[in-house]
Each structure stands twice: as C-alpha cells, then as structure tokens.
Amino acid sequence: MNKLKLILILIPSLFAVNFGFSQVGINTTTPLSTLDINGNLSVKTVTLTGSGSATLINDGVYISIVPQATDQEFRLPSPISFPGRIYIIRNIQNSITAKLTTTAGLLFPKGSTTGSTQIYMYEGNRRSVIVVSDGSNWTYFD
C-alpha cells in the first residue's frame, strides 16, 4: 500500500516538472526564441553629466553622456559582474571629448585581439559606441 501511495504522489509531480525550455511571445502566439517580440521595443534611456571624478555607468541601456571638460571619464561596470550586458553610449557634446573606461578588463574594438584601457569619444570619431560584455572584457562597435 505504501508503494502505491508513493507512485500516486510521484506521477503528478512528473508532469509538473519544468524542463527549463520556455519561450515567451509578446504579440505572437508562436514564439521562435526565448523572448520573441512582434512589435517595437523601448529601452531605458539615461543622461549622465560628467563630474570631477569618473562618472559610473550603471543604469539604463541607451546612455547619453555629457562631458563638462575635455577627456572627462565615464566608467563602465565590470564585464565580469555583468556578462552579456549591452550599452549604447553617445557623447552628445559637440566639441568636448569623453573618455570611456572600465572598472575591469579591457575594451576591444570588434574583430580585434588588441584591447585598451580607454577609448575616446568625440565629434567625427567614435561619437557613438555599442559595448557588449563577454564576461571578461567589453567589445565595442562604432
């Protein structure tokens, strides 16, 4: 009798197991990816004004940076702490250079194996960048 009770308890629990393969669709009944959006997507936008010390980038997806002095530093968080994180960063000043750094790792231009500790963003050269964390470093696209 105890075996029968155990079997009756285990059978329903087998059907309730979530195997971790779920897909969510927004405005679609047949999602083809983990998250499938049929429509527009809005992301959080933030404006960061430079200060005397490095201004940390730790919120938002689309970041407008406003340096107040030449080569003012804006610092990305550690790519180790945030693997897969993506930021779109734009220097909205017309004539002031911003310096982009990271708290850990390096910044690699797409397709390159040579990284650097900083990149400069200014009119006519790298005014906007997209950075992606690979869990060790940041890759940037301009």
N, C-alpha and C positions, 0 to 999 in steps of 0.2 A: 504494500500500500504506500509506503514511503517513497519507493521508486516512482510510482505512478504520480504522486503529488509533485515530485521533483520534475518529472517530464512535463506535466501540465503547467508548471511555472516557467520552465525554460523555453518551451515552444513559442509563447507570445513574445518573450524577450528577444528571440532570434529575429523576429520580423520587425522589431522596433530598433534594431541596430542601425546607426547611421554610418555608412561606409566612407564618409568624407568626400563624396563626389557629388557636389551640389552645384547647380547653376541657377543664377538669378537673372531674370529678364525684366527690364523696365520698358514698358510699351511694346513688348513682344511676348508671345506665348510659347515660342520655341527658342530659348537662348542657346547660342552656339559656343559661348565662352563662360568662364566662371561668373563674370559680370558682362551682360550684353545689353547695351543701351541703344534703343532705337529712338533717337531724338538728340537734342542738344545737351551739352554738359557744361555746367558752370563750376568754377573752382574758386577757392577763397583768394582774394587779392589783398595785398598788404603794401603800404608805403612805409619805407624806413628812411628816416632822415639821419644822416651821419652825425657823429658826435666826436668829442676829443679822443675817446678810446674806440677800440674796434666795436662795431655795431653787429650784434649777433643776429643771424638769420635763423629763426626757429619756429616760424609760423607762416601759414599761407602756402600757396603754390605759385601764383604769379606775383612776383616781388618787384615793385618799383623802388629803386634806390635813389636817394637824393644826397649826393655828397655836398658838403658845405665848404670843403677845402680840397686842393689837389691831392690825389693819391690817398684819399680817406678810405679807411679799411672797413670792409663788410665781410664778416666771417661766417662761413658755412659750418654746420654742426659736424660732428664726427661721422664719417661714412660707415664706420664700424658699428655705431649705435643705430644707424638708420639705413640698412641695406634696401635698395630698391626705391628709395625716396627720390623724387624729381622736383626740381625748382626751375621756374622760368624767371630769369632776372634781367631787368632792363635799367640801365642808367638813364634817367630822364633829364639829367642836366645837359645843356647844350655844349658847355665849354669846360666842365670840370671832370677830371679823370677820377674814376673809382678803382680801388684795389680790392680784388676778391681773393680771400684766403680760406683756409680750412683749419679746424682745430686738430685734425689728424689726417694722415695720408697725404696724397698729392693730388694735383689737378692735371689730368691728361687730356690733350686735345683728341678728338675722335680719330681713330686709326693710327695713333702714335704710341710708341712704347717709352717715350721720354716725358716724364712728368715734371711739374714745377710746384713751388710752394705758393705761388701767387700768379694771378693774371690781372691785366689792366683793362678796364672798360672805358671807352671814350668815343667821341664823335668820329665817325668814319672807320673805326677799327674796333670790332667786338663791342658794340653798344648793347647788344642783347645776347644772352647766352642761355642755353638749357643745360643744366647739370644733372647727372644721374649717378647715384651711389651704387657701386658694385659690392659693397660690404667691406672694402679695404681703401678705396680711393674714389675720387669723383672723375667722371668723364664729362667733358664739356663739348657742346656743339654751338658754333656761332655762324 
